[in-house]
Amino acid sequence: GHIGLARNRLPASARVENVRPGDVTLAPSQLSDEDRETGEVALRAGEVAVVTLAAGAASRWTGGAGVVKALHPFCKFGGRHRTFLEVHLARSRKTAADFGAAPAHLVTTSYLTHDPIHSVLEQENFYGLRDSVRLSRGRSIGLRLVPMKRDLRFQWEEMPQQRLDERQEKVRSSLRHALLGWAESAGEGGDYRDNLPLQCLHPVGHWYEIPNLLLNGTLHRLLQERPQLRTLLLHNIDTLGASLDPSLLGFHRRSGAALTFEVIPRRLEDRGGGLARVNDQLRLVEGLALAREEDEFRLTYYNSLTNWIDLDRLLTAFGLTRSDLADPARVAAAVRDFSHRLPSYITLKDVKKRWGHGQEDVFPVAQFEKIWGDMTALPGLQSNFLAVPRLRGQQLKEQAQLDSWLRDGSGDYVESLCAW
């Protein structure tokens, strides 16, 4: 669950409205042959790189255990089970075959995921893409906190809850009373250290993944190898349909925007905000930032987080140029200053504590995050929005989604984008 700090929630007086006609470009119906041709030229010239976010601990995927989701063999493609990471690299392999140039593929990692991902890539010889794949090691880390009792009460009493039968409600009430006692005895708001070290730390939100490319020198080295690079396609590890579509790329280039975000038609189960007009400004807004929960259900489009980035315009927003990337101190100062323009959120995450002998408990802990979608709220940074089919933009957040994901044709769609 997510809890927005009061100071980072939109005020109750904020006017949150749904999108208007013309706010969103519909793909593929409103894209032109010229867009497709522009994108194909850029792909053949090697001007595009993919950035796959693989730094998270996948707590929703596992129900609280910390795992490397990128390496989970979740579905059978091409005769054997494939991992999330292998699927994304197979898409890059197909792009290379279609356009005669292998796009650079950057995989962002964290303290939790870097070594396992690197080990598997070495073992698999980078799935035949050694010259194209780069790992971007995370340079930001957070320490989880014992939650405040008021945050737990807000989560349980103010947020929507499934109503259980009388006996189950008594069990749940008893458990929550025990967790409130644990939070008080452990020290509300204090450092969470009563677990394995890897369960006490956390990645600090996907906003940091692009700045990490600047901080760790990955982007600087890539630009030295590929000075023609102009555009990045950013997507989550669990957004399996996010391919280098030439028409979408061409639209982004033609628009002249710094950022083009892909949104998908919203379903009832899609929680986490979406595309809205906030005080007449078109932007992505997180559900945890909304003062009223019902505002989220009025939004037509859900944020897939897949995002086309104009590299030079983004560097300009940070106050940097390509040549500045060789100066670590200047880059660090620019990232730090820019980060102050974005809100931070408190989120509650379930974390397992294993006692041994087959016994384990799940505790709610608090952590801080910054979110990439908040870039759309910044003045002076032009953002466009593309409505794409759900097959392209939907995310696999929980294993319970797999059956419906296969039945609705998503699995076949993803396989059509890949070369094994």
C-alpha positions as CSV (number, residue, x, y, z in Angstrom):
1,G,0.0,0.0,0.0
2,H,1.0,3.6,-0.5
3,I,0.5,6.6,1.9
4,G,1.0,10.1,0.7
5,L,2.5,12.5,3.3
6,A,0.1,15.3,4.0
7,R,2.5,17.9,2.7
8,N,2.8,16.0,-0.6
9,R,-0.8,15.3,-1.1
10,L,-2.7,17.7,-3.4
11,P,-4.8,20.0,-1.3
12,A,-8.5,19.3,-1.0
13,S,-9.2,22.5,-3.0
14,A,-7.2,21.2,-6.0
15,R,-9.3,20.8,-9.1
16,V,-8.7,17.3,-10.5
17,E,-10.4,16.6,-13.8
18,N,-10.3,13.9,-16.4
19,V,-8.6,14.5,-19.8
20,R,-10.3,16.4,-22.5
21,P,-10.5,15.6,-26.2
22,G,-7.1,16.4,-27.8
23,D,-5.1,15.9,-24.6
24,V,-4.0,12.5,-25.7
25,T,-2.8,11.1,-29.0
26,L,-4.3,7.7,-29.8
27,A,-1.9,5.1,-31.1
28,P,-1.9,3.7,-33.7
29,S,-4.9,5.5,-35.3
30,Q,-3.5,9.0,-35.0
31,L,0.1,8.2,-36.0
32,S,1.2,8.8,-39.6
33,D,3.4,7.0,-42.1
34,E,5.8,9.9,-41.7
35,D,6.1,9.0,-38.0
36,R,6.9,5.4,-38.8
37,E,9.5,6.4,-41.4
38,T,11.2,8.8,-39.0
39,G,11.3,6.1,-36.3
40,E,12.8,3.6,-38.7
41,V,15.5,5.9,-39.8
42,A,16.4,6.6,-36.2
43,L,16.5,2.9,-35.3
44,R,18.7,2.1,-38.3
45,A,21.1,4.9,-37.3
46,G,21.4,3.5,-33.7
47,E,20.0,6.7,-32.2
48,V,17.9,4.9,-29.6
49,A,18.6,3.0,-26.4
50,V,16.3,1.0,-24.1
51,V,16.4,1.6,-20.3
52,T,14.9,-1.3,-18.4
53,L,14.2,-0.7,-14.7
54,A,15.3,-3.7,-12.7
55,A,16.3,-2.3,-9.3
56,G,13.2,-3.1,-7.2
57,A,12.6,-5.9,-4.7
58,A,9.3,-7.1,-6.2
59,S,7.5,-7.2,-2.9
60,R,4.1,-7.4,-4.6
61,W,5.2,-10.2,-6.8
62,T,6.3,-12.4,-3.9
63,G,4.1,-11.2,-1.0
64,G,6.9,-9.6,1.0
65,A,10.0,-11.6,0.1
66,G,12.9,-9.7,-1.5
67,V,13.7,-11.3,-4.9
68,V,15.2,-10.3,-8.2
69,K,12.1,-10.1,-10.4
70,A,14.1,-9.7,-13.6
71,L,15.4,-13.3,-13.2
72,H,12.1,-15.0,-12.5
73,P,11.2,-17.6,-15.3
74,F,7.5,-16.6,-15.3
75,C,6.2,-17.9,-18.6
76,K,7.0,-20.3,-21.4
77,F,8.1,-18.8,-24.7
78,G,9.8,-20.5,-27.6
79,G,9.6,-23.9,-26.0
80,R,11.0,-23.0,-22.5
81,H,10.4,-20.8,-19.6
82,R,11.9,-17.3,-19.9
83,T,12.7,-14.6,-17.4
84,F,11.5,-11.1,-17.6
85,L,15.0,-9.9,-18.5
86,E,15.4,-12.5,-21.3
87,V,12.1,-11.4,-22.8
88,H,13.3,-7.7,-22.9
89,L,16.6,-8.7,-24.5
90,A,14.8,-10.9,-27.0
91,R,12.9,-7.8,-28.1
92,S,16.1,-5.9,-28.6
93,R,17.4,-8.9,-30.7
94,K,14.4,-8.7,-32.9
95,T,14.8,-4.9,-33.3
96,A,18.4,-5.5,-34.4
97,A,17.3,-8.1,-36.9
98,D,14.6,-5.8,-38.3
99,F,16.6,-2.6,-38.6
100,G,20.2,-3.8,-39.0
101,A,21.4,-2.1,-35.8
102,A,21.3,-3.5,-32.2
103,P,20.0,-0.8,-29.9
104,A,21.9,-0.2,-26.7
105,H,20.1,-1.8,-23.8
106,L,20.7,-0.4,-20.3
107,V,19.5,-2.4,-17.3
108,T,19.3,-0.3,-14.1
109,T,20.1,-2.3,-10.9
110,S,20.4,-1.7,-7.2
111,Y,22.4,-3.2,-4.2
112,L,19.8,-6.0,-4.3
113,T,19.8,-6.9,-7.9
114,H,23.1,-5.9,-9.5
115,D,25.3,-9.0,-8.7
116,P,22.6,-11.6,-9.5
117,I,21.7,-10.0,-12.8
118,H,25.4,-9.6,-13.8
119,S,26.1,-13.2,-12.8
120,V,23.2,-14.6,-14.9
121,L,24.1,-12.4,-17.9
122,E,27.7,-13.7,-17.8
123,Q,26.4,-17.3,-17.5
124,E,24.2,-16.8,-20.5
125,N,26.8,-14.8,-22.5
126,F,24.4,-11.8,-22.4
127,Y,22.0,-13.8,-24.5
128,G,24.1,-12.9,-27.6
129,L,24.0,-9.2,-27.0
130,R,27.2,-8.6,-25.0
131,D,28.2,-5.5,-27.1
132,S,24.8,-3.9,-26.6
133,V,23.8,-4.6,-22.9
134,R,25.1,-2.3,-20.1
135,L,24.3,-2.5,-16.4
136,S,23.7,0.8,-14.6
137,R,24.5,0.2,-10.9
138,G,22.3,2.1,-8.5
139,R,24.0,4.9,-6.5
140,S,21.1,5.7,-4.2
141,I,19.9,3.6,-1.3
142,G,17.4,3.9,1.6
143,L,17.0,2.4,5.1
144,R,13.5,1.2,5.9
145,L,11.7,2.6,9.0
146,V,9.4,1.3,11.6
147,P,6.0,2.8,10.6
148,M,4.2,5.3,12.7
149,K,1.0,4.0,14.4
150,R,-1.0,6.8,12.7
151,D,0.2,5.6,9.3
152,L,-0.9,2.1,10.0
153,R,-4.3,3.3,11.2
154,F,-4.7,5.4,8.1
155,Q,-3.9,2.4,5.9
156,W,-6.3,0.1,7.8
157,E,-9.2,2.6,8.6
158,E,-9.1,5.2,5.8
159,M,-8.1,3.1,2.8
160,P,-10.6,0.7,1.2
161,Q,-10.6,-2.7,2.9
162,Q,-12.2,-6.1,2.0
163,R,-14.9,-6.9,4.5
164,L,-14.4,-10.3,6.1
165,D,-16.8,-12.5,8.1
166,E,-17.2,-12.0,11.8
167,R,-14.5,-14.5,12.9
168,Q,-12.0,-13.4,10.3
169,E,-12.5,-9.8,11.2
170,K,-11.7,-10.7,14.8
171,V,-8.5,-12.4,13.8
172,R,-7.5,-9.5,11.6
173,S,-8.3,-7.0,14.3
174,S,-6.1,-9.0,16.8
175,L,-3.2,-9.0,14.3
176,R,-3.5,-5.3,13.7
177,H,-3.5,-4.6,17.4
178,A,-0.3,-6.7,17.7
179,L,1.3,-4.8,14.9
180,L,0.5,-1.5,16.5
181,G,2.1,-2.8,19.7
182,W,5.2,-3.9,17.7
183,A,5.5,-0.4,16.1
184,E,5.3,1.3,19.5
185,S,7.8,-1.1,21.1
186,A,10.2,-1.0,18.2
187,G,10.2,2.8,18.1
188,E,7.9,4.6,15.7
189,G,9.7,6.3,12.9
190,G,13.0,4.6,13.9
191,D,15.4,2.7,11.7
192,Y,14.2,-0.8,10.8
193,R,17.1,-3.1,11.6
194,D,15.5,-6.2,13.1
195,N,15.9,-8.4,10.0
196,L,18.5,-9.5,7.4
197,P,20.4,-6.5,6.1
198,L,19.0,-6.9,2.6
199,Q,15.5,-6.8,4.0
200,C,16.2,-3.6,5.9
201,L,17.4,-1.6,2.9
202,H,15.4,-0.5,-0.1
203,P,15.7,1.2,-3.5
204,V,14.5,4.7,-3.2
205,G,12.1,4.9,-6.2
206,H,12.3,4.7,-9.9
207,W,12.9,8.5,-10.3
208,Y,16.5,7.9,-9.4
209,E,17.2,5.4,-12.1
210,I,17.8,7.9,-14.9
211,P,19.9,10.2,-12.6
212,N,21.9,7.0,-11.7
213,L,22.9,6.8,-15.4
214,L,24.5,10.2,-14.9
215,L,26.0,9.6,-11.5
216,N,27.7,6.3,-12.2
217,G,29.1,7.3,-15.6
218,T,27.1,4.7,-17.6
219,L,25.6,7.4,-19.9
220,H,28.9,9.2,-20.4
221,R,30.6,6.0,-21.5
222,L,27.7,5.1,-23.8
223,L,27.8,8.5,-25.5
224,Q,31.5,8.1,-26.1
225,E,30.7,4.8,-27.9
226,R,27.5,6.0,-29.6
227,P,27.6,9.8,-30.0
228,Q,24.6,9.6,-32.3
229,L,22.3,8.5,-29.4
230,R,19.4,10.9,-29.0
231,T,16.4,9.0,-27.5
232,L,15.8,6.7,-24.6
233,L,12.9,4.4,-24.1
234,L,12.3,3.9,-20.3
235,H,10.1,1.1,-19.1
236,N,9.5,-1.2,-16.1
237,I,10.8,-4.7,-16.0
238,D,7.2,-6.0,-15.8
239,T,5.9,-4.0,-18.9
240,L,6.6,-6.8,-21.4
241,G,5.0,-5.2,-24.5
242,A,7.1,-2.0,-24.5
243,S,9.0,-2.5,-27.8
244,L,10.9,0.0,-29.9
245,D,7.9,0.8,-32.1
246,P,9.1,3.1,-34.9
247,S,5.7,4.9,-35.2
248,L,5.7,5.8,-31.5
249,L,9.4,6.9,-31.7
250,G,8.7,9.0,-34.8
251,F,5.7,10.7,-33.0
252,H,7.9,11.5,-30.0
253,R,10.6,13.0,-32.3
254,R,8.1,15.1,-34.3
255,S,6.4,16.5,-31.1
256,G,9.6,18.1,-29.9
257,A,8.7,17.2,-26.3
258,A,11.3,16.3,-23.7
259,L,9.2,13.4,-22.4
260,T,6.4,11.4,-24.0
261,F,4.6,9.1,-21.6
262,E,2.5,6.1,-22.7
263,V,-0.9,5.6,-21.0
264,I,-3.4,2.8,-21.3
265,P,-7.2,2.5,-21.0
266,R,-7.9,2.2,-17.3
267,R,-9.6,-0.9,-15.8
268,L,-11.1,-1.1,-12.3
269,E,-8.2,-3.1,-10.9
270,D,-5.6,-0.5,-12.1
271,R,-4.6,1.4,-9.0
272,G,-1.9,4.0,-8.6
273,G,-3.2,7.1,-10.4
274,G,-3.2,8.1,-14.0
275,L,-3.5,11.0,-16.4
276,A,-5.4,14.0,-15.2
277,R,-5.8,17.8,-15.4
278,V,-4.8,19.2,-12.0
279,N,-5.7,22.9,-11.7
280,D,-5.9,22.8,-15.6
281,Q,-2.4,21.4,-16.0
282,L,-2.2,18.0,-17.8
283,R,0.0,15.7,-15.8
284,L,0.4,12.2,-14.4
285,V,-0.8,12.1,-10.8
286,E,-0.2,9.3,-8.3
287,G,-3.1,7.9,-6.4
288,L,-1.3,8.5,-3.1
289,A,-1.1,12.3,-4.0
290,L,-4.9,12.6,-4.4
291,A,-6.8,14.1,-1.5
292,R,-9.9,12.2,-2.5
293,E,-9.8,8.5,-3.5
294,E,-12.8,8.9,-5.8
295,D,-10.8,11.3,-8.0
296,E,-8.7,8.3,-9.2
297,F,-11.7,6.4,-10.4
298,R,-12.8,9.2,-12.7
299,L,-9.5,9.0,-14.7
300,T,-9.8,7.4,-18.2
301,Y,-6.1,6.6,-18.6
302,Y,-3.6,4.7,-16.4
303,N,0.1,5.4,-16.3
304,S,2.2,2.5,-17.8
305,L,5.4,4.5,-16.9
306,T,6.8,3.6,-20.4
307,N,8.4,6.9,-21.5
308,W,10.3,8.2,-24.5
309,I,13.0,10.7,-23.4
310,D,14.8,13.3,-25.5
311,L,18.2,13.0,-24.1
312,D,19.5,16.5,-24.7
313,R,16.4,18.2,-23.6
314,L,16.5,16.2,-20.3
315,L,20.1,17.1,-19.7
316,T,19.2,20.7,-20.3
317,A,16.5,20.5,-17.6
318,F,19.1,19.2,-15.2
319,G,21.4,22.1,-16.2
320,L,23.9,19.8,-17.9
321,T,25.4,19.2,-21.3
322,R,26.9,16.1,-22.8
323,S,30.4,17.4,-22.0
324,D,29.4,18.0,-18.4
325,L,28.9,14.2,-17.9
326,A,32.7,13.8,-17.5
327,D,32.6,15.9,-14.3
328,P,31.2,13.8,-11.5
329,A,31.0,16.7,-9.0
330,R,29.0,18.8,-11.4
331,V,26.7,15.9,-12.2
332,A,26.1,15.1,-8.5
333,A,25.3,18.7,-7.7
334,A,22.9,18.9,-10.6
335,V,21.0,15.8,-9.6
336,R,20.8,16.8,-6.0
337,D,19.5,20.3,-6.9
338,F,16.9,18.8,-9.4
339,S,15.7,16.2,-6.9
340,H,14.5,19.0,-4.5
341,R,12.0,20.0,-7.1
342,L,10.1,16.7,-6.7
343,P,8.0,15.4,-3.8
344,S,8.9,12.4,-1.7
345,Y,6.3,9.8,-0.6
346,I,6.1,7.4,2.3
347,T,5.0,3.9,1.2
348,L,4.2,0.9,3.3
349,K,5.7,-2.4,2.2
350,D,5.2,-5.9,3.6
351,V,8.5,-7.5,4.6
352,K,9.1,-11.1,5.7
353,K,11.1,-11.9,8.7
354,R,12.1,-15.6,9.0
355,W,12.6,-17.0,12.4
356,G,13.9,-20.3,11.3
357,H,12.4,-23.8,11.5
358,G,9.9,-22.9,8.9
359,Q,8.4,-20.0,10.9
360,E,8.0,-16.5,9.4
361,D,6.1,-13.3,9.9
362,V,5.2,-10.4,7.7
363,F,5.7,-6.9,9.0
364,P,4.6,-3.6,7.5
365,V,7.6,-1.2,7.2
366,A,7.9,2.4,5.8
367,Q,10.1,3.6,3.1
368,F,10.6,6.8,1.1
369,E,10.3,7.0,-2.7
370,K,10.5,9.6,-5.5
371,I,8.4,8.8,-8.6
372,W,9.3,9.4,-12.2
373,G,5.8,10.4,-13.3
374,D,6.1,13.6,-11.2
375,M,8.4,14.9,-13.9
376,T,5.2,15.8,-15.8
377,A,4.3,18.4,-13.1
378,L,7.4,20.5,-13.6
379,P,7.0,23.8,-15.4
380,G,9.2,24.2,-18.4
381,L,9.6,20.5,-19.1
382,Q,7.3,19.7,-22.0
383,S,5.5,16.3,-21.7
384,N,3.3,14.6,-24.3
385,F,0.9,11.6,-23.8
386,L,0.2,8.7,-26.0
387,A,-2.7,6.3,-25.5
388,V,-1.5,2.8,-26.4
389,P,-3.3,-0.6,-26.4
390,R,-3.3,-2.5,-23.1
391,L,-1.3,-5.3,-24.8
392,R,1.6,-2.9,-25.0
393,G,1.3,-1.1,-21.7
394,Q,-0.1,-3.4,-19.1
395,Q,2.2,-4.6,-16.3
396,L,2.5,-7.9,-14.5
397,K,2.6,-6.8,-10.8
398,E,1.2,-10.0,-9.2
399,Q,1.5,-13.7,-10.2
400,A,-2.3,-13.9,-9.9
401,Q,-2.5,-11.9,-13.2
402,L,-0.7,-14.5,-15.2
403,D,-3.8,-16.6,-16.1
404,S,-5.8,-13.7,-17.5
405,W,-2.6,-12.2,-19.1
406,L,-2.3,-15.4,-21.2
407,R,-6.0,-15.7,-21.9
408,D,-6.4,-12.2,-23.3
409,G,-3.6,-12.7,-25.9
410,S,-0.9,-10.7,-24.1
411,G,1.5,-13.7,-24.1
412,D,1.1,-14.2,-27.8
413,Y,1.6,-10.5,-28.4
414,V,4.8,-10.4,-26.4
415,E,6.2,-13.5,-28.2
416,S,5.6,-11.8,-31.6
417,L,7.9,-9.0,-30.5
418,C,10.8,-11.3,-29.6
419,A,13.5,-13.3,-31.3
420,W,14.9,-16.1,-29.2
